[in-house]
């Protein structure tokens, strides 16, 4: 059922639609700008996290090596101490 719309009503409705579209464009541009900024921030955080992980990997390797070598280090030190004690006696 067609409605007869006056030119003024039609222009008013088109004006409302144009403003809504303009508002949507502004919102979309804002979202895109925020997405770009967040993407750059996330990339910077990821780079820093990669550096930290690399450093922690080195520390983990050192701790693993120390854990593996510690019994031998203690045994060698005790042998030296006991040898010195026996030499003095």
C-alpha positions in Angstrom: 0.0 0.0 0.0 1.9 3.1 -1.2 1.9 6.2 0.9 1.8 9.5 -0.8 4.6 11.5 0.7 5.1 15.2 0.1 8.4 16.5 -1.2 9.1 18.1 2.2 8.5 14.8 4.0 10.7 12.9 1.6 13.5 15.5 1.9 13.2 15.3 5.7 13.4 11.5 5.7 16.4 11.5 3.3 18.0 14.1 5.6 17.6 11.9 8.6 19.1 8.9 6.7 22.0 11.0 5.5 22.8 12.1 9.1 22.6 8.5 10.3 25.0 7.4 7.5 27.4 10.3 8.4 27.3 9.2 12.0 28.0 5.6 11.1 31.0 6.8 9.0 32.4 8.8 11.9 32.0 5.8 14.3 33.6 3.4 11.7 36.5 5.8 11.2 37.0 6.1 15.0 36.9 2.3 15.4 39.5 1.9 12.6 41.8 4.5 14.2 41.5 2.8 17.6 42.2 -0.6 16.0 45.3 0.7 14.3 46.6 2.3 17.5 45.8 -0.9 19.5 47.6 -3.0 16.8 50.7 -0.8 17.1 50.6 -1.0 20.9 50.1 -4.8 20.8 53.1 -5.1 18.4 55.3 -3.1 20.8 54.2 -5.2 23.8 54.8 -8.4 21.8 58.3 -7.2 20.9 59.1 -6.4 24.6 57.6 -9.8 25.7 59.8 -11.6 23.2 62.9 -9.9 24.7 61.9 -10.8 28.2 61.3 -14.4 27.1 64.7 -14.5 25.5 66.3 -13.3 28.7 64.3 -15.7 30.8 65.4 -18.5 28.5 69.0 -17.7 29.2 68.4 -17.6 33.0 66.5 -20.9 32.7 69.5 -22.5 30.9 71.9 -21.2 33.6 69.7 -22.6 36.4 69.4 -25.9 34.7 73.2 -26.0 34.3 73.7 -25.1 37.9 71.2 -27.7 39.0 73.0 -30.3 37.0 76.5 -29.3 38.2 75.8 -28.4 41.8 76.3 -31.9 43.2 79.8 -32.1 41.6 80.7 -28.6 42.8 79.7 -29.5 46.4 81.5 -32.9 46.2 84.7 -31.3 44.9 84.6 -28.6 47.7 84.0 -31.2 50.4 86.9 -33.3 49.1 89.2 -30.2 49.2 88.1 -29.4 52.7 88.5 -33.0 53.9 91.9 -33.2 52.2 93.1 -30.0 53.9 91.8 -31.3 57.2 93.6 -34.6 56.8 96.9 -32.8 55.7 96.8 -30.7 58.9 96.2 -33.6 61.2 
